[in-house]
Each structure stands twice: as structure tokens, then as C-alpha cells.
Amino acid sequence: MLLRLCVALLVLPACLAFCPKLFQNQTACSCDSTVEGPVIKCSGHDGLRMVEKLSTTTTMEVRELALENADIIEVGPKAFKTLRIKKLILSNNRIEKIHDHAFTGLENVMQELSLSENNLKEVPTSALAGLRVLNILSLKCNKIENITTKAFVNMTSLIDVNLGCNQICSMAADTFANVKMSLQNLILDNNCMTEFPSKAVRNMNNLIALHIKYNKINAIRQNDFVNLTSLSMLSLNGNNISEIKGGALQNTPNLHYLYLNENNLQTLDNGVLEQFKQLQVLDLSFNNFTDITKEMFEGLESIQHLNLDSNRISAVAPGAFAGTPLLLLWLPNNCLTEVSQQTLKGAPFLRMVSLSNNNIREVHELSFDHLPNLHTLDLANNKIMSLQNKSLSGPENLAVRLQENPVVCVKNGFHVLNSGEAIWLTNEANTICKGEWQAQTADLCPKAQPRPIRPVCCSNEITTTTTTTTTTTTLAPTTTTEEEKEETTETTEKVTTVGKSKKTKATTTTEEPEDDEDVYVDDDEEGTEEEEEEVSTTEKSTTTTTTTTEASKSKKVNMERFWRLSNKPSGKSPFLRHSQGNKPRYLQTTTEAPEEEDEAEYISDDGGAEESEEAETTVATTTTTEPSVKVPARIRERQRMFASNIPWMAPRTKTDSVEEEFSKDDEVETVETAEKPARH
């Protein structure tokens, strides 16, 4: 036995497909070894170069290759010719075109392909043709428009296609002609279809799940579902459906889950649901139903879960649920005013019932006594003032919730009735008892909650806040040199924009110059507004911008920052942002606002010493008190620098002396300054 264990330990490393040495000592890609081949995940331009080098120098089996955020625009021919990739992910790029022979060599290897979140305007039919073992294909979040021809040719193993979040408004009848016998899951969410694509999906005998959420379909018409013999789940929520016609299902006997929530249904014709005999779950929440008729749910022979949440239902006909095998009934956020024996008559299998947040004032006796399987009843957030002797009688293990009803405010009130025992919960808010709970209030209808927020389709639609620091710099013409002009370019701040919105924060100070001032703008600064607009529409990009405005005598300018940058020391220390030396006359300030979130580090170059010497020859007295200024990190290293007199710090006058205190705490990264009163 021990010998076998030793042999297994020796053989196991040999079975693993190790990562190439190419991926050592780099950060653009990660690589994990597995039995089926390495799993390689790369991003950015450096990751693209690594993949290009791998595909030209190595022949190997790859379990998964992901190349994202690399700004790829086109996939050329035989892009992965030396690699045998089982799963390829090219998401989050800018792919607009895929060469017809881009995947040559992968026809009998690749099982999963993701091209989501790119800029494709049509299904790359020619490039995908011949991928005979491909199982899963994602084209989500592209710019694909109406499909007019066969889209999937010679892809006999395709079982899952995601075309969600595109601009597809119509589909040709033969769109899926070549994959009808293999396709099992089809996603068409978040497109612009106004009619159900009945001709395109007809005769898909192996289709199990069909998702067409958040389109603009306005009705389910006759013969919309024909010969979908394996269809089990149909999601049509988030459309504009206001009518369901009879005869919509033809030879579709296995539909068990139907989601019609968040539509515009107001009523259902008598017997129209008989065509859904095998339905087990029906979601009709967030529609506009006002009452439940006796014939509405006739024919639902297999229904177990019925969701009528957030409608406008004020009445339920006696026996409306009779003859159904319902187990769960959801009726919260409606307009019911009472509950009687007739409300749930003929539904003996019910286990859970929710009637919360209605306008229920009265619960008649024996209303639930005929439901032997009921174990949870939710009557919270209603207007029940009192309960009759047998109003909540039922099975022995029945649990009833009564929170936020006026009945909890009376003497001997309770929140929960559990197996006949009244329980007062000490941690309940009892908000209703803090108001006029005894007063008769008008019934509000509808009481429906706001519709759920439409889920974000693609990551580039996520609204994020980006802070942009814009620096306004004004120089005096009498002292401006080319070196100082070059220093202003160091004040640029990096801006990272994700999504389509940004928030700009400007950091400025007030400057009152003595003479007319000119503005020196770098070439990169022209058309700043156009650049900012471009940045706001560029996804996941990093740009550098500097905003410089025309000078005027009343313009707010950030002269303090320019002073710190232009008056740099020579010698060992590369920083001078914490120095509060005297400034030249043309840089005198009257009022100055403290900067916020200014954490960039500024490093001097060879020209810093020359500028420092020039600044020392022109010294004047400032007229205002310097505020506390945030400084860069590494204060511990700089404390040693300030232990002795620093040659470039000019002596101060008594009226302008500043005491600089440096905290000894390793985590503190700020410098406090305070003005001492002058001695007389």
C-alpha cells in the first residue's frame, strides 16, 4: 500500500500541465497548472504581448486563456495557431472585427468562447463556422443589430448562446436553423424586440430555457410557442405584455416555470391559463391586476407557487384557488380589506400564505381552519385592530405574524402566534404604536412597492464617481522662464474614468497679482473641455490632463502649489512641499484655501537647484497666515532632515515666524502649522 502511495505521488506532478517559464517574474498574466492544462489569465497591453509571444513560441494544451482589457480591435487570422485552447475569453476589449480564420486550429478543441463586452455589430458567423465542439458562446454586451441570416453554421455541439444586451429588434426565421437540434439555453435579454421571435425559435426540440427579459414585447399571441417539447423555463419579465392569447402554446408540454412579472397585465381571459397545465411556478407580481376572478386560474393542474405580489388586488372571488394544488400563495402589497373562509376556499394543500401590507381590518372566524397543511401565515403591516376568538384558528403548528398592526398596541397584544401561544417580541420597533394607532385611516391603493430597478446589463453601464483634480496655474510675465514653464507640467494629475459619469473637483486659491498676468498653456492643454468629454466616454481608461484658465485679477489660482513646485531644494532631499519659506513679491497672496486630497509626490530633477537659487535672491514677506497643509508620506525619513538647519530655508521675521510640528506617530501624514503672536 505504501509503495502505491509513493508511486502516485511521483506520477501526479508528471500529469500536471505546468505553466511555461514565460510567465515567471511578470505581473501582466497569472498562470495556474491543472491536469487539463494551464489556466492563463492576462489583461492590458502587457498581457496581450505575453499571449502573442506564447502563441508564436509554444505549442501546448491550454485549459483556459483569458485576455481582457487589452484594447483589442481586431482578431487576425490564426491568432492562436500553436495553442489548443479549451476555453477562450476575449471579453472587455474593443473588438470590431474577427477574421474568418481567426480560430483556425481550434475547431476540434475549443468548448467555450466569450466575446462579451466588445463592439461587434453582427454575429461573426464566418469566424465561428466550423467550431464543431463549441458548447458555450457569449456575445453579450456588443452592438449586434437585427439578425437577417443564418448566424450559427456547422456548430453541431452548441448548447448555450447568450445574445443579451445588444440591439436586436428582429431575427430571421432561420437564425438558429443549424443549431435547433442542440441548443438548450438561449438568452435574448435587454434587446429591443416588440414581438416574440416565434419563427426563430420554433421547433427547437431540445431548448430547455428561454430568456427574453427586458425587451418591448406587448403580447403573447397565438402560436408563439410551437414544438418546444423540452422547454421548461420561460422568462418574459420586464416587458410590456398586456394580453395573453389562447393557443399560444402548441406542443409545448413541459413548461414548468413562467415569469411574467413587471409587465402590464390587468386581467386574464377565462380559461386562458388552461394551456399551461404543467405549470408549477407562475410569477405575476408587479402587474396591474385589480381583482381575482373565479375562473382566472382554472386549469392550472400542477401549480404550486403563485406570486401576485405588488398588484392592486382588492377582492378575491370565493373559490378562486379551488382545484389547484397550491403550496405557496403570495399576495403582499395589495389592497385587500378582509379575509374570510371563502378567500382561500378549495386550496387544502397551502403551506405558506403572505397577506402582509394590505388594508386588512377584519379576519373572520375560521378563515384558515380548513387549511390542514398551513404552517406560516403573514398578516404583518395591516390594520387589524382586534381579533375574534377563532380568527386565527388552524393547524396546531401554525405560526402567524402580526407585526405593525394596531392589535399589538392594545393590552395583552402580541406580535406572533406560534402553535396557539401568543408571543411578544421585545426587539420589535412597534412603529405603529408611536402614532395615532386607534384612529381610522383611509385605505391606500395601490400599496404596491416600486418596481425593482432594472439590473445593469453590462459592466460599462455601471455608474461610478470619478474625482478629477484640476489645477489652475497663473505665472507672472516678468519672472516666467522656460524652466518654470516646464515645472507646471508636473502639476498634472492622473484621472481614471470608469463608466459614463464623472465628478470634477477643482482645487484653487485666490491670487491678486500686481501686474497683468499671462497664461502659459502646454500644447496638451488645448481644448480641455473636449478632452474631458472624451475622457467621460472612454471606459476604463487612464488619462492625464491639466486645466489652465485665462488669468484675470479676480481669478482664483493655485499659487501655493506652484511655489512649492518651483522653489525646490538642491542636495539630498527631493521634497520641499513641507517647507514654508518666504515667497517672491509677485507670489504674495491675500487669501488662500487649503487643498484637499492633494497626495501626489513631486520629485526634483537637475534643474531644481538652479530654480531654488533664483528664488532665494527674491524674497518678500507674505501677508497672510499659512494654513495647515497636507504633505506626502514618509515623514519619518524627513524628520531627520529637519533636525538641523536647512540651508535653503530663509530666516523669518518675528511677525511671520511659523512653528512646524511633526508628529512622531508612524501613521500620521500631515503637518500642522500655527502662527505665534509677535513679541513687543
C-alpha positions in Angstrom: 0.0 0.0 0.0 2.8 2.4 0.9 4.5 1.6 -2.4 1.4 2.5 -4.3 1.1 5.8 -2.5 4.7 6.7 -3.3 4.1 5.8 -7.0 1.0 8.0 -7.0 2.9 11.0 -5.6 5.6 10.6 -8.2 3.2 10.3 -11.1 0.9 13.2 -10.1 3.3 16.0 -10.8 4.0 14.5 -14.2 0.3 14.6 -15.0 0.0 18.3 -14.3 0.5 20.7 -17.3 2.9 23.2 -15.8 2.9 26.8 -16.8 5.6 28.0 -19.3 8.6 29.8 -17.9 7.4 32.8 -19.9 5.0 33.7 -17.1 7.7 33.9 -14.4 8.7 37.2 -13.0 6.0 39.3 -14.6 2.6 40.7 -13.4 0.6 41.0 -16.6 -0.6 37.4 -16.5 -1.4 34.8 -13.9 -0.9 31.1 -14.6 -2.2 28.0 -12.6 -1.3 24.5 -13.5 -4.1 21.9 -13.8 -4.4 18.4 -15.1 -6.2 19.6 -18.2 -3.6 22.3 -19.0 -2.6 25.7 -17.5 -5.2 28.3 -16.7 -3.8 31.6 -18.0 -5.4 35.0 -17.3 -4.0 38.2 -18.8 -5.0 41.8 -19.0 -3.8 45.0 -20.5 -1.4 45.7 -23.3 1.4 43.8 -21.5 -0.9 40.8 -21.2 -1.5 41.0 -25.0 2.2 40.9 -25.7 2.6 37.9 -23.4 -0.1 36.0 -25.3 1.4 36.9 -28.7 4.7 35.6 -27.6 3.2 32.5 -26.2 1.3 31.7 -29.3 4.3 32.1 -31.5 6.9 30.2 -29.4 5.0 27.4 -27.7 2.8 24.5 -28.7 0.7 23.3 -25.8 -2.7 22.4 -24.3 -4.4 25.3 -22.5 -7.4 24.7 -20.2 -8.4 28.4 -20.2 -7.0 31.6 -21.7 -8.4 34.9 -20.7 -7.2 38.2 -22.3 -9.2 41.1 -21.1 -8.9 44.9 -21.1 -6.2 44.8 -23.8 -8.0 47.2 -26.2 -8.0 44.6 -29.0 -9.8 45.9 -32.1 -9.4 43.0 -34.5 -8.6 39.3 -34.1 -6.4 38.4 -37.0 -6.0 35.0 -38.9 -4.7 32.1 -36.9 -4.3 34.2 -33.8 -3.8 31.1 -31.6 -2.3 28.7 -34.1 0.1 26.9 -31.8 -2.3 26.7 -28.8 -5.0 24.1 -28.2 -7.4 26.2 -26.1 -10.5 24.7 -24.5 -11.9 27.9 -23.0 -11.1 31.3 -24.6 -12.2 34.6 -23.0 -11.7 37.8 -25.0 -14.2 40.0 -23.1 -13.9 43.6 -22.2 -12.0 44.7 -25.2 -12.9 46.8 -28.3 -13.2 44.0 -30.9 -15.0 45.2 -34.0 -13.8 42.6 -36.5 -12.9 38.9 -36.3 -11.1 37.4 -39.2 -12.7 34.4 -40.9 -9.8 32.2 -40.0 -9.1 33.7 -36.5 -9.9 30.4 -34.7 -8.2 28.1 -37.2 -6.7 25.1 -35.3 -9.3 25.3 -32.6 -12.2 23.6 -34.4 -12.0 20.4 -32.5 -10.7 21.7 -29.3 -12.4 24.9 -28.1 -15.5 24.2 -26.0 -16.3 27.7 -24.6 -15.9 31.2 -26.2 -16.7 34.5 -24.6 -16.7 37.7 -26.8 -18.8 39.7 -24.4 -18.5 43.5 -23.9 -16.9 44.3 -27.3 -18.0 46.4 -30.3 -19.2 43.7 -32.7 -22.1 44.9 -34.9 -23.0 41.5 -36.2 -22.6 37.8 -35.3 -19.2 36.8 -36.6 -20.7 33.8 -38.5 -17.8 33.1 -40.8 -15.3 33.1 -37.9 -17.4 30.8 -35.8 -18.3 28.4 -38.6 -16.8 25.0 -38.1 -16.3 25.2 -34.3 -17.7 21.7 -34.0 -17.1 21.1 -30.3 -18.0 24.6 -29.0 -20.7 24.3 -26.3 -21.0 27.8 -24.8 -20.9 31.1 -26.7 -21.3 34.5 -25.2 -21.9 37.6 -27.4 -23.4 39.6 -24.6 -23.0 43.4 -24.4 -22.0 44.1 -28.0 -23.7 46.3 -30.6 -25.2 43.5 -32.6 -28.2 44.6 -34.6 -31.0 42.7 -36.4 -30.1 39.2 -37.4 -31.2 38.6 -41.0 -29.4 35.4 -42.0 -28.2 32.1 -40.5 -26.0 33.0 -37.6 -24.5 29.7 -36.4 -23.3 27.4 -39.1 -21.7 24.0 -38.6 -21.7 24.3 -34.8 -23.3 20.9 -34.0 -22.4 20.9 -30.3 -23.6 24.4 -29.4 -25.9 24.2 -26.3 -25.8 27.7 -24.8 -25.9 31.1 -26.6 -26.0 34.5 -24.9 -27.1 37.4 -27.1 -28.3 39.6 -24.3 -27.6 43.4 -24.1 -27.4 44.1 -27.8 -29.6 46.0 -30.2 -31.5 43.1 -31.7 -35.1 44.1 -32.6 -35.9 41.2 -35.0 -34.5 37.9 -36.0 -34.7 35.9 -39.2 -36.7 32.7 -39.2 -33.5 30.7 -40.0 -31.3 32.4 -37.4 -30.9 29.2 -35.4 -31.6 26.7 -38.2 -28.3 24.9 -37.8 -28.4 24.6 -34.0 -32.1 23.8 -33.4 -31.3 20.2 -32.5 -28.6 21.1 -30.0 -29.4 24.4 -28.4 -30.6 24.1 -24.8 -30.3 27.6 -23.3 -31.0 30.9 -25.2 -30.6 34.3 -23.7 -32.0 37.4 -25.5 -32.4 39.7 -22.6 -32.1 43.5 -22.8 -32.8 43.9 -26.6 -35.5 45.8 -28.4 -37.8 43.1 -29.7 -41.5 44.2 -29.8 -42.8 40.7 -30.7 -41.9 37.2 -29.5 -39.4 35.7 -32.1 -41.7 32.7 -32.6 -40.4 31.8 -36.1 -36.8 31.9 -35.0 -37.3 29.5 -32.0 -39.9 27.3 -33.5 -39.2 23.5 -33.5 -36.3 23.8 -31.0 -37.0 20.4 -29.5 -34.0 20.5 -27.1 -34.4 24.0 -25.8 -34.8 23.9 -22.1 -34.7 27.6 -21.0 -35.6 30.7 -23.0 -34.9 34.2 -21.5 -36.3 37.3 -23.2 -36.4 39.7 -20.3 -36.5 43.5 -20.6 -37.5 43.8 -24.2 -40.6 45.6 -25.5 -42.9 42.6 -26.2 -46.5 43.7 -25.8 -48.5 40.5 -26.1 -48.3 36.7 -26.2 -50.0 35.7 -29.3 -51.4 32.5 -30.8 -48.8 30.0 -32.0 -45.9 31.9 -30.4 -44.6 28.6 -28.8 -44.8 25.8 -31.3 -43.0 22.4 -30.9 -40.8 23.4 -28.0 -41.1 20.0 -26.5 -38.4 20.3 -23.9 -39.0 23.9 -22.9 -39.1 24.1 -19.1 -38.4 27.7 -18.2 -39.7 30.9 -19.9 -38.7 34.3 -18.6 -40.6 37.3 -20.1 -40.4 39.7 -17.1 -39.7 43.3 -17.7 -41.6 43.6 -21.0 -44.9 45.5 -21.9 -47.1 42.4 -22.1 -50.8 43.4 -21.6 -52.5 40.4 -23.1 -52.2 36.6 -23.3 -54.0 34.9 -26.2 -55.3 31.4 -26.2 -53.5 28.9 -28.3 -50.1 30.4 -27.6 -48.7 27.0 -26.7 -48.7 24.3 -29.2 -47.0 21.0 -28.4 -45.1 22.5 -25.5 -46.0 20.1 -22.7 -43.1 20.6 -20.3 -43.3 24.3 -19.4 -43.0 24.4 -15.6 -41.7 27.9 -14.8 -43.3 31.0 -16.3 -42.1 34.5 -15.3 -44.4 37.4 -16.3 -43.6 39.8 -13.6 -43.1 43.5 -14.3 -45.5 43.7 -17.2 -48.8 45.5 -17.8 -51.3 42.7 -17.3 -54.7 43.8 -15.9 -56.8 40.8 -16.4 -56.7 37.3 -17.9 -59.4 35.9 -20.1 -61.3 33.0 -18.6 -59.6 29.7 -19.3 -56.6 31.3 -21.0 -54.2 29.6 -18.5 -55.6 26.2 -19.2 -52.9 25.9 -21.9 -50.3 26.0 -19.1 -51.4 22.8 -17.5 -48.0 21.6 -16.4 -47.0 25.0 -14.9 -45.6 24.7 -11.4 -44.4 28.3 -10.8 -46.2 31.4 -12.1 -45.0 34.8 -11.3 -47.4 37.7 -11.9 -46.0 40.2 -9.5 -45.7 43.9 -10.3 -48.6 43.9 -12.8 -51.9 45.8 -12.7 -54.5 43.2 -11.5 -57.4 44.7 -9.5 -59.3 41.5 -8.6 -59.1 37.7 -8.9 -62.0 36.1 -10.6 -63.2 32.6 -10.0 -62.1 31.4 -13.5 -58.8 33.1 -13.7 -56.6 30.2 -12.6 -58.8 27.3 -13.8 -56.9 24.6 -15.5 -53.6 25.0 -13.6 -53.5 21.4 -12.6 -49.9 21.4 -11.4 -49.4 24.9 -9.9 -47.5 25.0 -6.7 -46.2 28.6 -6.3 -48.3 31.6 -7.3 -46.9 35.1 -6.9 -49.3 38.0 -7.0 -47.1 40.5 -5.1 -47.5 44.3 -5.7 -50.6 44.5 -7.8 -53.8 46.4 -7.0 -55.9 43.4 -5.9 -58.8 44.5 -3.7 -61.0 41.4 -3.9 -60.6 37.6 -4.3 -63.6 35.7 -5.6 -64.8 32.8 -3.5 -63.1 29.6 -4.7 -60.6 31.5 -7.0 -57.9 29.0 -6.0 -60.1 26.0 -5.7 -59.0 22.9 -7.5 -55.3 23.9 -7.6 -52.5 22.1 -5.7 -51.1 25.4 -4.5 -48.4 25.2 -1.8 -47.3 28.8 -1.6 -49.5 31.9 -2.3 -48.0 35.4 -2.2 -50.4 38.3 -2.0 -48.5 41.1 -0.2 -48.6 44.7 -1.1 -52.1 44.7 -2.4 -55.4 46.3 -1.4 -57.3 43.5 0.4 -59.6 44.7 3.2 -60.8 41.4 4.8 -60.1 37.7 5.0 -62.9 35.1 5.2 -63.4 31.4 4.8 -64.2 32.0 1.1 -60.9 33.7 0.4 -58.8 30.5 0.3 -61.6 28.1 -0.2 -60.7 24.9 -2.0 -56.9 25.1 -1.6 -56.2 22.5 1.1 -52.6 22.0 0.3 -51.5 25.5 1.1 -48.4 25.7 3.4 -47.4 29.3 3.3 -49.6 32.4 2.7 -48.5 36.0 2.7 -51.1 38.8 3.1 -48.8 41.4 4.5 -49.0 45.1 3.8 -52.6 45.2 2.7 -55.6 47.1 4.1 -57.0 44.2 6.1 -59.1 45.3 9.0 -61.0 42.2 9.8 -60.2 38.5 9.9 -63.3 36.4 10.1 -63.6 33.4 12.3 -62.4 30.1 10.9 -60.8 31.8 7.9 -57.9 29.3 8.0 -59.4 26.4 9.8 -59.9 24.5 6.6 -56.3 24.5 5.6 -54.8 21.5 7.4 -51.3 22.0 5.9 -50.8 25.7 6.6 -47.8 26.4 8.8 -46.9 30.0 8.0 -49.3 33.0 7.7 -48.1 36.5 7.3 -50.5 39.3 8.3 -48.0 42.0 9.2 -48.4 45.6 8.3 -52.2 45.6 8.1 -54.9 47.5 10.0 -56.1 44.7 12.3 -57.5 46.3 15.5 -58.9 43.2 17.1 -59.2 39.5 16.6 -62.2 37.3 17.2 -61.9 34.2 19.2 -61.3 31.8 16.3 -59.9 34.2 13.7 -56.5 32.6 13.7 -57.5 29.0 14.4 -55.9 26.4 12.3 -53.4 23.6 12.5 -51.5 23.0 15.7 -48.1 24.2 14.3 -49.5 27.3 12.6 -47.2 30.4 13.0 -48.9 33.8 12.4 -47.0 37.1 12.1 -48.9 40.3 13.2 -46.2 42.9 13.5 -47.1 46.5 12.8 -50.8 46.0 13.3 -52.8 48.1 15.8 -53.6 44.9 17.7 -50.0 44.8 19.0 -50.6 48.2 20.8 -53.5 47.1 22.9 -53.3 45.5 26.3 -52.1 41.9 26.0 -51.2 42.5 22.4 -48.7 40.2 20.7 -46.5 40.0 17.6 -46.5 36.3 16.8 -48.9 33.5 17.4 -46.9 30.2 17.4 -48.8 27.0 17.8 -51.6 28.8 19.7 -49.1 30.7 22.0 -49.1 34.4 21.9 -45.6 35.9 21.9 -44.5 39.5 22.4 -41.2 40.3 20.8 -39.1 42.8 22.7 -36.9 43.7 19.7 -39.8 44.9 17.5 -39.9 48.6 16.5 -43.6 48.9 17.0 -43.7 52.0 14.8 -47.4 51.9 14.5 -47.8 52.4 18.3 -45.9 55.6 18.2 -48.6 57.3 16.2 -52.4 57.5 16.4 -52.9 53.8 16.0 -56.6 54.0 17.3 -57.6 56.4 14.5 -59.4 55.2 11.4 -57.2 55.9 8.4 -58.1 55.9 4.7 -57.2 52.9 2.8 -54.4 53.4 0.3 -54.5 51.6 -3.0 -52.3 50.7 -4.7 -49.9 49.8 -2.0 -47.5 48.2 -4.5 -43.9 48.7 -3.9 -41.8 50.5 -6.6 -40.8 48.1 -9.3 -37.4 46.6 -8.9 -34.6 48.6 -10.5 -33.7 47.2 -13.9 -30.5 45.2 -13.5 -27.3 46.6 -15.0 -26.8 44.9 -18.3 -23.1 45.4 -18.9 -20.2 46.5 -16.7 -19.7 49.6 -18.7 -23.1 50.8 -17.7 -22.2 50.9 -14.0 -22.4 54.4 -12.8 -19.3 55.3 -10.9 -17.9 58.5 -9.4 -14.5 59.7 -10.5 -12.8 62.6 -8.9 -10.8 64.8 -11.1 -8.4 67.3 -9.6 -8.0 70.3 -11.9 -5.2 72.7 -11.2 -5.3 76.3 -12.4 -1.8 77.9 -12.7 -1.0 81.5 -13.4 2.5 82.9 -13.8 3.8 86.5 -13.8 5.4 87.5 -17.1 8.4 89.3 -15.5 9.7 86.1 -13.9 8.5 83.3 -16.1 11.3 81.2 -17.5 11.2 78.1 -19.7 12.3 76.0 -16.7 9.3 77.3 -14.7 7.0 76.7 -17.6 8.2 73.1 -17.7 7.6 72.7 -14.0 3.9 73.5 -14.4 3.5 70.3 -16.4 4.4 68.4 -13.3 1.1 69.5 -11.7 -1.0 67.3 -13.8 -3.0 64.7 -12.0 -3.9 61.2 -13.3 -7.7 60.7 -13.9 -9.2 57.2 -14.1 -12.7 57.1 -15.6 -14.9 54.0 -15.4 -18.4 54.1 -16.9 -20.1 57.2 -18.2 -20.2 59.7 -15.4 -17.5 61.6 -13.6 -17.3 64.2 -10.9 -14.8 67.0 -11.1 -13.3 68.6 -8.1 -11.3 71.8 -8.6 -8.6 72.9 -6.1 -7.9 76.6 -6.4 -6.6 79.5 -4.3 -7.2 83.2 -4.6 -4.5 85.3 -6.1 -4.3 89.1 -6.6 -1.3 89.8 -8.8 0.3 93.2 -9.0 0.6 93.3 -12.8 -1.3 91.9 -15.7 -0.7 88.2 -15.9 -0.3 85.9 -18.9 -1.2 82.3 -19.1 1.1 79.7 -20.3 -0.6 76.6 -21.6 1.1 73.4 -22.8 0.2 72.0 -26.1 -1.6 69.1 -24.4 -3.8 71.6 -22.6 -5.6 73.0 -25.6 -9.2 72.1 -25.9 -9.5 71.0 -22.3 -13.3 70.7 -22.5 -13.1 68.4 -25.5 -10.6 66.2 -23.7 -12.8 65.9 -20.6 -15.7 65.0 -22.7 -13.6 62.3 -24.4 -12.5 61.0 -21.0 -16.1 60.7 -19.8 -17.0 58.4 -22.6 -13.8 56.4 -22.6 -14.3 53.2 -20.5 -11.7 52.0 -18.0 -9.1 54.4 -19.3 -6.4 56.5 -17.5 -5.5 59.9 -18.9 -3.5 62.9 -17.8 -5.0 66.4 -18.0 -4.1 69.9 -16.9 -6.7 72.7 -16.9 -5.4 76.2 -17.2 -7.7 79.2 -17.4 -7.2 82.7 -18.6 -5.8 85.0 -15.9 -7.6 87.9 -14.5 -7.1 90.0 -11.4 -10.0 88.3 -9.6 -9.3 84.8 -10.8 -8.8 82.0 -8.3 -5.4 80.4 -8.8 -3.3 77.8 -7.0 -0.2 79.8 -6.5 0.8 78.0 -3.3 1.2 74.7 -5.2 3.3 76.4 -7.9 5.5 78.0 -5.3 6.2 74.6 -3.7 7.0 73.1 -7.0 9.1 75.8 -8.5 11.2 76.5 -5.4 12.8 73.1 -4.9 16.0 72.4 -3.0 19.2 71.0 -4.2 21.2 68.4 -2.3 19.9 65.2 -0.8 16.2 65.9 -0.2 14.0 65.6 -3.3 11.0 67.1 -1.5 10.1 70.6 -0.3 6.3 70.6 0.0 6.5 70.9 3.8 8.8 74.0 3.6 7.0 77.3 4.2 9.8 79.7 3.2 9.2 83.3 2.2 8.0 83.9 -1.3 8.9 86.4 -4.0 6.9 89.6 -4.2 5.0 88.6 -7.3 3.7 85.4 -5.5 2.2 87.2 -2.5 -1.3 86.1 -1.6 -4.2 87.7 0.1 -6.4 84.7 0.8 -5.7 81.0 0.3 -8.0 78.0 0.5 -6.5 74.8 1.9 -6.1 72.0 -0.6 -8.0 68.7 -0.3 -6.9 65.3 -1.4 -3.6 66.5 -2.7 -1.4 63.5 -2.2 0.9 63.4 -5.2 4.6 63.3 -4.7 6.8 65.8 -6.6 10.5 64.8 -7.2 13.1 67.3 -8.2 15.4 67.0 -11.2 18.7 68.5 -12.0 17.2 71.9 -12.7 15.6 72.2 -9.3 18.7 73.6 -7.7 19.0 76.4 -10.2 15.4 77.4 -9.6 15.9 77.3 -5.9 18.8 79.7 -6.1 16.8 82.1 -8.2 14.0 82.0 -5.7 16.4 82.8 -2.8 17.5 86.1 -4.5 14.0 87.4 -4.5 12.4 87.2 -1.0 9.4 89.1 0.3 7.1 88.9 3.3 3.8 87.1 3.0 0.7 89.0 4.2 -1.4 86.1 5.3 -1.1 83.2 7.7 -0.3 79.9 6.1 -2.9 77.2 6.7 -2.2 73.6 7.6 -1.0 71.7 4.5 -1.1 68.0 3.9 2.2 66.5 3.0 3.4 63.3 1.3 4.1 60.1 3.1 7.4 59.1 4.6 7.5 61.8 7.2 9.7 59.6 9.4 12.5 59.9 6.8 12.2 63.7 6.6 12.2 64.3 10.3 15.9 63.7 10.3 16.3 66.3 7.6 14.7 68.9 9.8 16.8 68.1 12.8 19.4 70.6 11.6 19.2 74.0 9.9 18.4 73.5 6.2 20.4 76.0 4.0 17.6 76.8 1.6 15.1 77.8 4.3 15.4 81.6 4.6 15.2 83.2 8.1 11.9 84.5 9.1 10.8 87.7 10.7 9.3 87.8 14.1 5.9 88.6 12.7 6.0 85.8 10.2 7.6 83.0 12.2 5.9 79.6 11.8 6.4 76.7 14.2 6.3 73.4 12.4 5.4 70.4 14.5 6.0 66.9 13.2 4.1 64.0 14.8 6.1 61.1 15.9 3.2 58.7 15.0 4.2 56.4 12.1 0.8 56.6 10.7 0.4 60.4 10.7 1.0 62.0 7.3 0.1 65.7 7.9 2.0 68.8 9.1 0.3 71.4 11.3 1.4 75.0 11.2 0.3 77.8 13.6 1.2 81.4 13.8 2.7 82.8 17.0 1.8 86.3 18.1 4.5 88.9 17.6 6.5 89.9 20.6 6.6 93.6 21.5 
